Amino acid sequence: MHFEILAGYFEKIEAASSRLEMTALLAELFEKIPAKEIDKAIYLCQGRLAPLFEALEIGMGEKFVMEAIARTSGFERKEVEKKFKEVGDLGLVAQEFASKKRQKALFKEDLTLEKVFANLKKIATASGIGSQDLKIKLLAELLNSAKPLEAKFITRVPIGNLRLGVGDPTIMDAFAKILAFEFAKENKKETEKIEKELKEKNPEKRKEELERKTRQKIREKIEEKYNIHSDLGSIAQLLKEHGLKGMEKIEITPGIPIRPTLAERLASAEEIIKKLGKCAVESKYDGFRLGVHKKNGQVWIFSRHSENMTEMFPDIVEAVKKQIKAKEAIFEGEALAFNEEAEEFYPFQVTIQRKRKYEVKEKTEEFPLRLFCFDLLFLNGKSLMNLAFKERRKKLEEIIEKGKVVELTKSIITDSPKELERFFEKSISSGLEGIIAKDLEAKYIAGARKFAWIKLKRSYKGELQDSIDCAILGYFEGKGQRAEFGLGALLVGVFNPKKDTFETIAKIGTGMSEERMKELEKMLSKIKQKKKPVMVSSNLEPDYWVMPEFVIEVRADEITKSPIHTCNWNGSEGLALRFPRLISMRRDKKAEECTHSSEVKRMFENQKKQSTESFGKEGNA
């Protein structure tokens, strides 16, 4: 496939004004791409060259990209730098300079997707002496032959800023749109079932409802497989080659991450026992949630969002080889830095220092980790996800041998709110976050947030029961005393996975020191833009928008109804945070892993319930 076609669609997708338009454009594009190249197109849509777990990053600095633009356009490097300072987007700079080159290339070729992808991959894997110059040459080779629009998108990939705003759910929706006809033809019983549940009476609207619900059903089937095989590129190839039947070929495989199940939240021990009855209650550790895979002596470690972290944690790798007595296993645990002299856990701010690519050996010695295991998903060739939690836990106990690094989470089984409360208080006094209660009979549902797991965390007087993780969506320029920092307040939001949309929940100007404001401005100014990203729903207009990329932890006094913010918007009002303040950066989370809008809604309902109960107690006093 000619890269010019892909670049043309990228241009349309970037300009799309709605997610529906973006989905339709992606569906049109994917239908045109041959099966053997579809994985490459998917990775580029994601702004990558491989699935996240392969840890293949280009890591090419802006200065080297500017050098490649200068070499191929005939302009001086300082002219390229000047233009970059003006527009703030090297893609636009490359596009402009490609349209007015001062020198002609001796050799040009029509760029294909294969050629562009191959060169970008060579750039990503180049290392050692002379690698920087090789990277510049490889990029320059592409820019020599690139048409202006091609140059725009080729240049954005190495600096990790494609600016398309295409999320994984939108990619899956595009394939659902493509496969709708096939589904209706080959799944007549399921289609009839969907038709029986339709609510619209008007023939035209009824047809639209059928199409929407059919696509939703297909999306669920694709996502179910994506949850156990986090590689949309290979999934796309199977869909192109075999249609939906291709999903039957996907199975759990050690070395390919599984998207974790997520916990709901309730406000008290009484509510948890009322919801679950007799349940397992485990300490909630404030560290890295890890998926650990072992196969014939090889170990992989993945973060909760499928990032390969194996090289960062050599102490855990060695411990798993020694302590996990199974040829093949996939299990989950929480890793925390442990102070061996004081025999206590370090706070998360210390643990996060272990997430690094350099000085790994030094930090491993300074802050050794303990891994507390809590679930077993796969054992010696068999998936355990359909087993009850109590059975998975028992098998997990059986494969862990005694050692200094790997151990089980502390746990009790109870149906008593008082006993659960005592265990909770004990966990808090030990410096932990709280507890997780688990349904003893529940299956493991990858990628889902269900009441099979319920978390209870420590709360603070006069504040929400829990903090909220928000994605930064934009920022307002500083005024008065804050003018010198370039940033005065943040516009933040939460994620709605059903709509693949970020919804605003607060404007935050408190909780930021001068150093923090400078840090945020430096970080956000690199990705600022004037156009609102398609995946953002907002009634407010900040001075600058940013692609949802960074996550912050926020505390507030309460959740209130708002005529401005779009979290859980019902047409006239949404939900917002009252007196929000920034607590910390959550560098361990992707934007899509911030708090979901459905969680905020439940927190709001719990808050109202607690207020009513408190009023009742005062009235009866």
C-alpha positions in Angstrom: 0.0 0.0 0.0 1.3 3.5 -0.9 2.0 5.5 2.2 0.4 8.5 0.6 -3.0 6.8 1.0 -2.4 6.3 4.7 -1.2 9.9 5.2 -4.3 11.1 3.4 -6.6 9.2 5.8 -4.5 10.4 8.8 -5.1 14.0 7.7 -8.8 13.4 7.5 -8.8 11.6 10.9 -6.9 14.5 12.5 -9.5 16.9 11.2 -12.5 14.8 12.2 -15.0 16.7 14.4 -16.6 13.7 16.0 -15.7 10.2 17.1 -18.4 8.7 14.8 -16.7 10.4 11.8 -13.3 9.1 13.0 -14.6 5.6 13.3 -16.1 5.7 9.8 -12.8 7.0 8.3 -10.9 4.2 10.1 -13.3 1.6 8.9 -12.9 2.9 5.3 -9.1 2.8 5.6 -8.9 -0.7 7.2 -11.0 -2.1 4.4 -8.4 -0.9 1.8 -5.3 -2.2 3.6 -4.2 -5.8 2.7 -4.1 -8.3 5.6 -0.3 -8.6 5.5 0.1 -4.9 6.2 -2.9 -4.2 8.5 -0.9 -4.8 11.7 1.6 -2.0 10.7 -1.2 0.4 10.0 -2.8 -0.4 13.4 0.5 0.2 15.3 1.0 3.5 13.5 -2.6 4.6 14.4 -1.6 3.9 18.0 1.6 6.0 17.5 3.8 2.9 17.9 5.7 0.3 15.9 4.7 -2.7 17.9 2.3 -3.7 20.7 3.1 -1.9 24.0 4.5 -5.1 25.6 7.3 -5.4 23.0 8.9 -2.2 24.4 10.0 -0.9 21.0 10.4 2.8 21.2 12.0 5.1 18.6 13.3 7.6 21.2 14.5 10.1 18.6 15.0 13.6 20.0 13.6 16.8 18.4 17.1 18.1 17.5 17.9 14.9 15.5 14.6 15.1 13.6 15.2 18.8 12.8 18.7 17.8 11.5 17.0 15.3 9.1 14.5 18.0 7.9 17.4 20.4 7.3 19.5 17.8 5.4 16.7 16.9 3.0 15.2 20.4 2.4 18.3 22.4 1.8 17.4 24.8 4.6 19.7 25.7 7.5 19.2 24.0 10.8 18.5 27.3 12.5 15.7 28.0 10.0 14.1 24.7 10.9 14.4 25.5 14.6 12.9 29.0 14.1 9.9 27.6 12.3 9.4 24.9 15.0 9.4 27.6 17.7 6.7 29.4 15.7 4.3 26.4 15.1 5.3 23.9 17.9 4.7 20.9 15.6 7.6 19.3 13.8 5.1 17.5 11.5 3.9 20.8 10.2 7.5 22.0 9.9 8.5 19.0 7.8 5.4 19.4 5.7 6.1 23.1 4.9 9.8 22.5 4.2 9.0 19.5 2.0 6.8 21.8 -0.1 9.6 24.3 -0.8 12.8 22.3 -1.0 15.9 24.2 -2.0 17.6 21.0 -3.3 16.4 18.0 -5.2 17.2 14.4 -4.2 19.4 12.4 -6.4 17.2 9.4 -5.8 13.4 9.3 -5.0 10.9 6.5 -4.8 7.2 6.2 -4.1 7.0 5.4 -0.4 5.0 2.4 0.6 3.7 1.5 4.1 6.2 -1.4 4.2 9.2 0.9 3.4 8.2 3.6 5.9 7.6 1.1 8.6 10.8 -0.8 7.9 12.9 2.4 8.2 11.1 3.5 11.4 11.8 0.1 12.9 15.5 0.3 12.0 15.5 3.7 13.7 14.0 2.2 16.9 16.4 -0.7 17.0 19.6 1.3 16.2 22.0 1.4 19.2 25.7 1.8 20.0 28.4 4.0 18.5 27.2 5.9 15.5 23.5 5.1 16.1 22.3 8.7 16.3 23.8 9.5 12.9 22.3 6.3 11.5 18.9 7.3 12.8 19.1 10.7 11.1 20.1 9.1 7.8 17.2 6.6 8.0 14.7 9.4 8.6 16.3 11.6 6.0 16.0 8.7 3.5 12.3 8.7 4.0 12.0 12.5 3.9 14.0 12.7 0.6 11.2 10.8 -1.1 8.2 12.0 0.9 5.5 14.3 -0.4 4.6 17.1 2.0 1.7 15.4 3.6 3.7 12.1 4.0 6.5 14.1 5.6 4.1 15.5 8.2 3.1 12.1 9.6 6.5 10.4 9.0 8.1 13.1 11.2 5.6 12.9 14.0 6.2 9.2 14.7 9.8 9.3 15.9 9.0 12.0 18.5 5.9 10.1 19.7 3.4 12.7 18.8 1.1 11.5 16.0 -1.8 13.7 17.3 -4.5 11.5 15.8 -6.3 10.9 19.1 -7.2 7.3 18.0 -7.9 5.1 21.0 -8.0 1.3 21.1 -11.9 1.3 21.6 -12.3 3.4 18.4 -10.1 0.9 16.4 -12.3 -1.9 17.6 -15.4 0.0 16.7 -14.1 0.5 13.2 -13.7 -3.3 12.8 -17.2 -3.8 14.3 -18.5 -1.5 11.5 -16.6 -3.5 8.8 -17.8 -6.9 10.1 -21.5 -6.0 10.7 -22.8 -7.5 7.5 -20.8 -10.8 8.0 -22.2 -11.0 11.6 -25.8 -10.6 10.5 -25.4 -13.2 7.8 -23.6 -15.9 9.9 -25.2 -15.3 13.3 -29.0 -15.2 12.5 -30.0 -16.4 16.0 -28.1 -13.7 17.7 -29.4 -11.1 15.2 -33.0 -12.2 15.9 -32.3 -11.9 19.6 -31.1 -8.3 19.2 -34.1 -7.5 17.0 -36.5 -8.7 19.8 -34.8 -6.3 22.2 -35.2 -3.3 20.0 -37.2 -0.4 21.5 -37.6 2.0 18.5 -40.9 1.7 16.5 -40.0 4.0 13.6 -38.7 1.8 10.8 -35.7 4.1 10.0 -34.7 4.6 13.7 -35.3 0.9 14.3 -32.8 0.1 11.5 -30.3 2.5 13.0 -30.8 0.9 16.5 -30.3 -2.6 15.0 -27.0 -1.5 13.3 -25.8 0.2 16.5 -26.5 -2.8 18.7 -25.0 -5.3 16.2 -21.8 -3.3 16.1 -21.8 -3.2 19.9 -22.1 -7.0 20.0 -19.2 -7.4 17.6 -17.1 -4.9 19.5 -17.7 -6.9 22.7 -16.5 -10.1 21.0 -13.3 -8.4 19.7 -12.7 -6.7 23.1 -13.1 -10.0 24.9 -10.2 -11.4 23.0 -8.2 -8.2 23.2 -8.5 -8.4 27.0 -6.5 -11.7 27.0 -4.2 -10.8 24.0 -3.2 -7.2 24.2 -2.1 -6.9 20.5 -4.6 -5.1 18.2 -2.2 -5.5 15.3 -2.3 -9.3 15.3 -6.0 -9.3 16.1 -6.6 -7.1 13.1 -4.7 -9.5 10.9 -6.9 -12.4 12.0 -10.0 -10.3 11.4 -8.9 -9.4 7.9 -8.0 -13.0 7.1 -10.8 -15.0 8.8 -13.4 -12.5 9.9 -14.9 -13.0 13.4 -14.0 -16.7 13.2 -10.4 -15.6 13.5 -11.1 -14.7 17.1 -11.4 -18.4 17.9 -7.7 -18.7 17.2 -6.8 -16.4 20.1 -5.9 -18.1 23.4 -4.0 -17.1 26.5 -0.3 -17.1 25.8 2.6 -16.6 28.3 4.5 -13.6 27.2 1.4 -11.7 25.9 -0.2 -9.6 28.7 -3.8 -10.0 30.0 -5.7 -6.8 30.8 -6.4 -6.8 34.5 -9.8 -7.1 36.2 -10.6 -3.9 38.1 -12.3 -3.3 41.5 -15.4 -1.3 42.2 -15.5 0.8 45.4 -17.9 1.0 48.4 -17.8 3.2 51.4 -18.0 0.8 54.3 -17.5 -2.7 55.6 -21.2 -3.1 56.1 -21.9 -2.3 52.4 -19.3 -4.8 51.2 -20.6 -7.7 53.3 -24.2 -6.8 52.2 -23.0 -6.9 48.6 -20.8 -10.0 48.7 -21.7 -12.0 51.8 -18.9 -14.3 52.9 -15.9 -13.1 51.0 -12.1 -13.1 50.9 -10.5 -9.9 52.2 -7.0 -9.0 51.3 -4.7 -6.1 52.2 -4.4 -3.5 49.5 -0.8 -2.7 48.8 0.3 0.7 47.4 2.8 -0.3 44.7 3.1 -1.6 41.1 0.3 -3.9 40.0 2.2 -6.5 37.9 1.2 -9.4 35.6 4.0 -12.0 35.9 4.4 -14.6 33.2 6.7 -17.7 33.4 7.4 -20.3 30.7 10.2 -22.8 30.8 12.5 -20.6 32.8 11.8 -17.4 31.0 10.0 -14.6 32.9 8.1 -11.5 31.6 6.8 -8.8 33.8 4.0 -6.4 32.6 2.4 -3.3 34.1 -1.3 -3.0 34.5 -1.4 -1.3 31.0 0.7 -4.0 29.3 4.0 -2.2 29.4 7.0 -4.6 29.4 8.9 -3.9 32.7 11.0 -7.1 32.8 14.3 -5.3 32.6 13.4 -3.0 35.4 12.9 -5.7 38.0 15.7 -8.2 37.9 15.2 -9.1 41.6 11.6 -10.2 40.9 12.7 -12.1 37.7 15.2 -14.1 39.7 12.8 -14.7 42.6 10.1 -16.0 40.3 12.5 -18.4 38.7 13.3 -19.8 42.1 10.0 -19.5 44.0 7.3 -20.3 41.5 7.1 -24.1 41.1 5.4 -24.4 37.7 6.7 -24.7 34.1 4.1 -22.2 32.9 2.2 -19.7 35.0 0.6 -16.3 34.7 -0.2 -14.6 38.0 -0.8 -11.1 39.4 0.8 -9.4 42.3 1.6 -6.0 43.8 5.3 -5.0 44.1 6.5 -2.6 46.8 9.9 -1.3 47.9 10.8 -2.7 51.3 13.1 -1.2 53.9 14.8 -4.3 55.2 16.6 -2.5 58.1 13.4 -1.0 59.5 11.3 -3.9 58.2 8.6 -1.6 56.8 7.3 -0.6 53.4 8.5 2.5 51.7 5.7 4.9 50.4 4.8 4.8 46.7 6.9 7.8 46.0 9.9 5.6 46.8 8.6 2.5 45.0 8.1 4.5 41.8 11.8 5.1 41.6 12.2 1.5 40.6 10.4 2.2 37.3 13.5 3.2 35.2 15.6 2.1 32.3 18.9 3.3 33.6 20.8 2.7 36.9 18.6 -0.4 37.4 21.3 -2.3 39.3 21.9 0.6 41.8 18.2 1.1 42.5 17.6 -2.6 42.8 20.2 -2.7 45.6 18.9 0.5 47.2 15.2 -0.3 47.1 14.6 -4.1 46.9 11.1 -5.1 46.0 8.6 -7.6 47.6 6.0 -9.1 45.4 2.6 -9.9 47.0 0.7 -12.3 44.8 -3.1 -12.3 44.7 -4.4 -14.2 41.7 -3.5 -17.1 39.3 -4.8 -16.9 35.7 -3.0 -19.7 33.9 -1.1 -22.8 35.0 0.8 -25.4 32.9 -1.1 -24.9 29.7 -4.6 -24.3 31.2 -6.5 -21.1 31.7 -7.9 -20.8 35.3 -10.0 -17.7 34.5 -13.3 -19.6 34.6 -12.5 -21.1 38.0 -14.0 -19.6 41.2 -11.6 -17.2 43.0 -11.3 -19.5 46.0 -10.0 -22.3 43.7 -7.5 -20.0 41.9 -6.2 -18.7 45.3 -5.7 -22.3 46.5 -3.7 -23.2 43.4 -1.7 -20.0 43.8 -0.8 -21.0 47.3 0.4 -24.4 46.1 3.0 -23.0 43.5 4.7 -20.4 45.7 7.7 -21.7 47.7 9.1 -19.8 50.7 11.5 -17.1 49.9 12.4 -13.5 50.6 10.7 -11.8 47.6 7.5 -13.6 46.5 4.7 -14.2 48.9 0.9 -14.2 49.1 -1.1 -11.2 50.1 -2.4 -11.2 53.7 -6.0 -12.5 53.6 -8.9 -13.5 55.7 -12.3 -15.0 54.9 -15.3 -13.5 56.7 -18.9 -12.6 56.6 -18.6 -10.2 59.5 -18.5 -6.4 58.9 -16.7 -6.0 62.3 -14.0 -8.5 61.4 -13.6 -6.9 58.0 -13.3 -3.5 59.7 -10.6 -4.8 62.1 -8.6 -6.2 59.2 -9.0 -2.9 57.4 -7.7 -0.9 60.4 -4.8 -3.4 60.8 -3.8 -2.9 57.2 -3.9 0.9 57.5 -1.8 0.8 60.7 0.8 -1.3 58.7 1.1 1.6 56.2 -1.0 0.0 53.5 -3.8 1.5 51.4 -6.7 -0.4 52.7 -8.4 -3.7 51.6 -9.8 -5.5 48.6 -12.8 -7.8 49.2 -13.4 -10.6 46.7 -16.3 -12.8 45.8 -15.2 -16.3 46.5 -17.2 -17.8 43.6 -16.3 -15.2 41.0 -14.6 -16.0 37.7 -11.7 -13.7 36.5 -13.1 -11.3 33.9 -10.1 -9.7 32.1 -10.4 -5.9 31.5 -13.7 -5.5 33.3 -14.7 -3.5 36.4 -17.2 -5.6 38.4 -18.4 -5.9 42.0 -16.6 -9.3 42.2 -13.7 -7.2 43.6 -14.5 -4.2 45.9 -11.9 -1.8 47.4 -12.1 0.1 50.6 -9.4 2.7 51.1 -8.6 5.1 54.0 -10.5 8.3 54.0 -9.8 11.7 55.4 -12.1 13.9 57.4 -13.9 16.5 55.3 -12.9 14.8 52.1 -14.2 12.3 49.6 -13.9 8.7 50.6 -11.2 8.2 48.0 -9.0 10.2 45.7 -9.8 10.5 41.9 -7.2 10.0 39.2 -7.8 12.6 36.4 -6.4 13.0 33.0 -5.1 16.5 32.1 -7.1 17.8 29.1 -5.9 21.4 28.9 -4.6 24.3 30.8 -5.2 28.0 31.4 -2.5 30.6 31.3 -1.3 32.0 34.5 -2.5 35.5 35.5 -1.2 37.9 38.2 1.5 36.3 40.3 1.2 33.1 38.2 1.8 34.8 34.9 5.6 34.1 35.0 4.9 30.3 35.2 2.8 30.2 32.0 0.2 28.0 33.7 -2.4 29.0 36.2 -4.9 26.1 36.2 -5.6 22.7 34.7 -8.7 21.4 33.1 -9.0 17.7 34.0 -11.4 14.9 33.3 -12.3 11.2 33.8 -12.7 8.5 31.2 -15.9 7.1 29.8 -14.8 3.7 28.2 -18.2 3.1 26.6 -18.0 6.3 24.6 -14.1 6.3 24.3 -14.4 9.9 25.6 -12.8 12.0 28.4 -15.4 14.0 30.3 -14.4 17.1 32.3 -14.8 17.1 36.0 -12.8 20.0 37.4 -10.7 23.1 36.9 -7.8 22.8 39.3 -5.7 25.8 40.5 -4.8 24.7 44.0 -2.3 22.2 45.4 0.4 23.3 43.0 3.8 24.7 44.2 5.8 27.0 42.0 8.1 24.1 41.1 5.1 21.9 40.2 3.6 24.7 38.0 6.9 25.1 36.1 7.2 21.3 35.7 3.6 21.1 34.4 4.0 24.0 32.0 7.3 22.5 30.6 5.6 19.1 30.2 2.3 20.3 28.7 3.7 23.1 26.4 5.3 20.3 24.3 1.9 18.8 23.4 -0.4 21.9 23.5 -2.8 22.6 20.7 -5.6 25.0 19.9 -8.0 22.4 18.6 -10.0 20.4 21.1 -9.2 16.6 20.7 -12.0 14.6 19.3 -12.1 12.3 22.3 -12.7 15.1 24.8 -16.2 16.3 25.8 -16.1 19.7 27.3 -18.2 22.9 27.8 -15.2 24.8 28.9 -12.5 26.3 26.6 -9.0 26.4 28.1 -6.3 28.5 26.6 -4.6 25.3 25.4 -5.8 21.8 24.9 -3.6 18.8 25.2 -4.0 15.2 24.1 -5.0 13.1 27.1 -1.7 11.7 28.2 -0.8 12.6 31.8 -2.7 11.5 34.9 -2.8 13.3 38.3 -4.2 12.2 41.6 -6.8 14.7 42.9 -8.6 15.1 46.2 -11.7 17.1 46.8 -14.3 17.9 49.5 -17.2 16.3 47.6 -18.8 15.6 44.2 -21.5 18.1 43.2 -23.9 18.5 40.3 -22.6 21.0 37.7 -24.1 22.9 34.7 -20.7 23.1 33.2 -18.7 19.9 33.6 -19.6 16.9 31.3 -18.9 13.9 33.6 -22.0 11.8 33.4 -23.7 14.6 31.4 -27.5 14.2 31.1 -28.2 17.0 28.7 -28.4 19.8 31.3 -25.9 18.9 34.0 -23.0 16.7 34.9 -20.8 16.0 38.0 -17.9 18.0 39.2 -15.4 18.1 42.1 -15.9 20.7 44.8 -12.6 22.3 46.0 -10.3 20.0 44.0 -6.6 20.0 44.7 -3.7 18.2 43.0 -2.0 15.6 45.2 0.5 13.9 42.9 1.4 12.9 39.4 0.5 9.3 38.5 3.3 8.4 36.1 2.4 4.7 36.4 -1.0 5.2 34.6 -2.1 5.8 31.1 -4.8 8.4 30.5 -7.4 5.7 29.8 -6.6 4.2 33.2 -7.8 7.3 35.1 -11.0 7.1 37.1 -14.0 6.1 35.0 -17.1 8.3 34.9 -19.2 5.4 36.1 -17.1 5.2 39.2 -17.6 8.9 39.9 -21.4 8.4 39.6 -21.3 5.6 42.2 -19.1 7.7 44.5 -21.7 10.5 44.2 -24.5 8.1 45.0 -22.6 6.7 48.0 -21.9 10.3 49.2 -25.6 11.1 49.1 -26.4 7.9 50.9 -23.8 8.7 53.7 -25.1 12.2 54.0 -28.7 10.9 54.5 -27.5 8.4 57.1 -25.6 11.0 59.0 -28.6 13.4 59.0 -30.8 10.5 60.3 -28.4 9.8 63.1 -28.2 13.5 64.1 -32.0 13.7 64.0 -32.4 10.7 66.3 -29.7 12.0 68.7 
